[in-house]
């Protein structure tokens, strides 16, 4: 079972700004961010960091960055 962390912890771990991480939640095809309670608009977004790093690696390969 993946370990999910809050956006503030994810921002501290990755160095990405919280606004950028929030925008990734709405990115089509992402599989690393979920809302704690999807029925509430103000529910915190939680991130699976292992899946996040794999997704970033995959996106970098598509762009030709991570060689």
NUTOR-921149 format. One record per residue (C-alpha): x, y, z; residue number from 1. Coordinates in steps of 0.25 Angstrom, whole numbers, plus 5000, padded with zeros to 4 digits. Example, Ala and Ser with C-alpha at 12.3 -4.5 7.8 and 13.67 -1.06 7.14 Angstrom:
residues 2
+------+------+------+-----+
:   xx :   yy :   zz :   n :
+------+------+------+-----+
: 5049 : 4982 : 5031 :   1 :
: 5055 : 4996 : 5029 :   2 :
+------+------+------+-----+
***
This chain:
residues 67
+------+------+------+-----+
:   xx :   yy :   zz :   n :
+------+------+------+-----+
: 5000 : 5000 : 5000 :   1 :
: 5006 : 5014 : 4996 :   2 :
: 5009 : 5024 : 5007 :   3 :
: 5002 : 5037 : 5004 :   4 :
: 5007 : 5050 : 5009 :   5 :
: 5001 : 5064 : 5009 :   6 :
: 5005 : 5075 : 4999 :   7 :
: 5013 : 5083 : 5009 :   8 :
: 5022 : 5071 : 5012 :   9 :
: 5023 : 5067 : 4997 :  10 :
: 5027 : 5082 : 4994 :  11 :
: 5038 : 5081 : 5004 :  12 :
: 5043 : 5067 : 4999 :  13 :
: 5043 : 5071 : 4984 :  14 :
: 5046 : 5085 : 4984 :  15 :
: 5034 : 5088 : 4975 :  16 :
: 5025 : 5100 : 4979 :  17 :
: 5011 : 5095 : 4985 :  18 :
: 5004 : 5103 : 4974 :  19 :
: 5011 : 5094 : 4963 :  20 :
: 5008 : 5081 : 4971 :  21 :
: 4993 : 5086 : 4972 :  22 :
: 4993 : 5088 : 4957 :  23 :
: 4998 : 5073 : 4955 :  24 :
: 4986 : 5068 : 4962 :  25 :
: 4978 : 5072 : 4950 :  26 :
: 4988 : 5067 : 4940 :  27 :
: 4982 : 5056 : 4931 :  28 :
: 4987 : 5043 : 4933 :  29 :
: 4994 : 5045 : 4947 :  30 :
: 4993 : 5034 : 4957 :  31 :
: 5000 : 5039 : 4969 :  32 :
: 4991 : 5050 : 4975 :  33 :
: 4977 : 5047 : 4981 :  34 :
: 4968 : 5055 : 4990 :  35 :
: 4966 : 5051 : 5004 :  36 :
: 4951 : 5052 : 5003 :  37 :
: 4947 : 5054 : 4988 :  38 :
: 4933 : 5059 : 4992 :  39 :
: 4938 : 5071 : 4999 :  40 :
: 4944 : 5083 : 4990 :  41 :
: 4954 : 5087 : 5001 :  42 :
: 4959 : 5073 : 5004 :  43 :
: 4974 : 5072 : 5005 :  44 :
: 4982 : 5066 : 4993 :  45 :
: 4991 : 5055 : 4996 :  46 :
: 5003 : 5050 : 4988 :  47 :
: 5009 : 5036 : 4987 :  48 :
: 5023 : 5040 : 4985 :  49 :
: 5028 : 5027 : 4979 :  50 :
: 5018 : 5028 : 4968 :  51 :
: 5021 : 5043 : 4967 :  52 :
: 5036 : 5041 : 4964 :  53 :
: 5032 : 5030 : 4954 :  54 :
: 5023 : 5039 : 4947 :  55 :
: 5033 : 5051 : 4946 :  56 :
: 5043 : 5041 : 4941 :  57 :
: 5033 : 5037 : 4930 :  58 :
: 5030 : 5051 : 4926 :  59 :
: 5044 : 5055 : 4925 :  60 :
: 5047 : 5043 : 4916 :  61 :
: 5036 : 5047 : 4907 :  62 :
: 5042 : 5061 : 4906 :  63 :
: 5056 : 5056 : 4904 :  64 :
: 5061 : 5062 : 4917 :  65 :
: 5065 : 5050 : 4926 :  66 :
: 5075 : 5042 : 4919 :  67 :
+------+------+------+-----+
***
